[in-house]
Amino acid sequence: MNILITYFSGTGNTSFVASRLAGRLRAAKPDEGVPAASGHAVSCMPIERVADRELTAADLVVLGFPIYACDAPTPVYEFVRRKATASRTPADPARPIPV
């Protein structure tokens, strides 16, 4: 399984958590509650660096972000809108959005 952990981090805290999660998934053993995690490819990057090919190649996308006044930050909304639009093709309009 190809896992993409992507995040927006205003102060660095979400970046820290995303990196720790990626490290734990990479180091996990199947008997630790993550089935066959050691066989997974795990990528971790900020939303600014995520290209469409990373999203289409991912089997699982984890999106992390801080909460600002009970809402997601504007860059997160922009990322989701941009990537949701890019992920749909005329040949396959019903394809699930990988976000």
Secondary structure, DSSP 8 states (H G I E B T S, - for coil): -EEEEEE--SSSHHHHHHHHHHHHHHH--GGGTSTTGGG-EEEEEEGGG--HHHHHH-SEEEEE---BTTB--HHHHHHHHHHHHHH-BTTBTT-----
